[in-house]
Amino acid sequence: MDTFTPDLPDTTKPTRTIRGAVTVLDVEKSFRNVYATAPDSVSFKKTRKRLVREALETIQTYGLDTSTSRDAPAKWLICLSGGKDSYALLSILLELKYLGAIQAELLACNLDQVQPGFPKDVLPNYLDGLEVPYRIETEDTYSIVTDKVPETKTYCALCSRLRRGILYRIAREEKCDAIVLGHHLDDALETFFMNLFHGGRLAGMPPKLLNDEGDVMVLRPLIRSEEADIEKFASGMNFPIIPCTLCGSQDGLQRMLMKDMLRGWEAKNPGRKAKMAHALSHVRPSHLHDPAVFEFNSLLPEKPKT
């Protein structure tokens, strides 16, 4: 269960909602639009095929698509930040929809947090070009974060809590079953080690999570995919990337330290990340020390001594 408890934004401040002109997704049209200028190289096709396969494996393995039939599809809020991961997420899900591999309805969503210099026209123009349904919500969390967090501290934690709370609200308003995020394998490993080193617990990023209220899921279809593949894919697709000037401008972020650490390990021992990724899905509670996940007290020999 998600333990998120957001500090909600000031509801007296105005919010603004923009919706795309398209209300019903034409899967074939949007699929062809998103890949209209994709490279024809063998290298790009291999990367694209691998990302699509890994996403489908994740969806099937962890039951991400809860649609009961084509007539009763789940509805997903696809969260777009303007970064490479979320652009890749939308593209891959459109391909899976085109292939008939998923039944969930897709609604793209961006939260404009009123960061200075944020290019408000980039995502609407891109999504209009794809002809996908979308909702863009403007809510000033930037002022809250910069007011409450000293400049010497990182904004990520509070910014993430505020953003997640707003996305949950939007999901409810749009009658979505889940919010879908673009986190990848590197994010999961970085989070695991941040929790290990700084939180004193074994926890990462799950592929599927239910919020505390029990009404909205958090899904991560790209959680098995490596960031390097997503970078190659995004470069080939030439997405209109929007850099994050809020947290990206701060030095010494713990996540960046974890990223550098993992890169160093992989450079010295190629294949190390793949081994760690394998470990995330092969857990032995009986070989750890947590009595809440393994009943040590009831562990007794099957046969009495003679």
Rosetta blueprint (number, residue, H / E / L):
1 M L
2 D L
3 T L
4 F L
5 T L
6 P L
7 D L
8 L L
9 P L
10 D L
11 T L
12 T L
13 K L
14 P L
15 T L
16 R E
17 T E
18 I E
19 R E
20 G L
21 A L
22 V L
23 T L
24 V L
25 L L
26 D L
27 V H
28 E H
29 K H
30 S H
31 F H
32 R H
33 N H
34 V H
35 Y L
36 A L
37 T L
38 A L
39 P L
40 D L
41 S L
42 V H
43 S H
44 F H
45 K H
46 K H
47 T H
48 R H
49 K H
50 R H
51 L H
52 V H
53 R H
54 E H
55 A H
56 L H
57 E H
58 T H
59 I H
60 Q H
61 T H
62 Y L
63 G L
64 L L
65 D L
66 T L
67 S L
68 T L
69 S E
70 R L
71 D L
72 A E
73 P L
74 A L
75 K E
76 W E
77 L E
78 I E
79 C E
80 L L
81 S L
82 G L
83 G L
84 K H
85 D H
86 S H
87 Y H
88 A H
89 L H
90 L H
91 S H
92 I H
93 L H
94 L H
95 E H
96 L H
97 K H
98 Y H
99 L L
100 G L
101 A L
102 I L
103 Q L
104 A L
105 E E
106 L E
107 L E
108 A E
109 C E
110 N E
111 L E
112 D E
113 Q L
114 V L
115 Q L
116 P L
117 G L
118 F L
119 P L
120 K L
121 D L
122 V H
123 L H
124 P H
125 N H
126 Y H
127 L H
128 D H
129 G H
130 L H
131 E L
132 V L
133 P L
134 Y E
135 R E
136 I E
137 E E
138 T E
139 E L
140 D L
141 T L
142 Y H
143 S H
144 I H
145 V H
146 T H
147 D H
148 K H
149 V L
150 P L
151 E L
152 T L
153 K L
154 T L
155 Y L
156 C H
157 A H
158 L H
159 C H
160 S H
161 R H
162 L H
163 R H
164 R H
165 G H
166 I H
167 L H
168 Y H
169 R H
170 I H
171 A H
172 R H
173 E H
174 E L
175 K L
176 C L
177 D L
178 A E
179 I E
180 V E
181 L L
182 G L
183 H L
184 H L
185 L H
186 D H
187 D H
188 A H
189 L H
190 E H
191 T H
192 F H
193 F H
194 M H
195 N H
196 L H
197 F H
198 H H
199 G H
200 G L
201 R L
202 L L
203 A L
204 G L
205 M L
206 P L
207 P L
208 K E
209 L E
210 L E
211 N L
212 D L
213 E L
214 G L
215 D L
216 V L
217 M E
218 V E
219 L E
220 R L
221 P L
222 L L
223 I L
224 R L
225 S L
226 E L
227 E H
228 A H
229 D H
230 I H
231 E H
232 K H
233 F H
234 A H
235 S H
236 G H
237 M H
238 N L
239 F L
240 P L
241 I L
242 I L
243 P L
244 C L
245 T L
246 L L
247 C L
248 G L
249 S L
250 Q L
251 D L
252 G L
253 L L
254 Q H
255 R H
256 M H
257 L H
258 M H
259 K H
260 D H
261 M H
262 L H
263 R H
264 G H
265 W H
266 E H
267 A H
268 K H
269 N L
270 P L
271 G L
272 R H
273 K H
274 A H
275 K H
276 M H
277 A H
278 H H
279 A H
280 L H
281 S L
282 H L
283 V L
284 R L
285 P H
286 S H
287 H H
288 L L
289 H L
290 D L
291 P L
292 A L
293 V L
294 F L
295 E L
296 F H
297 N H
298 S H
299 L L
300 L L
301 P L
302 E L
303 K L
304 P L
305 K L
306 T L
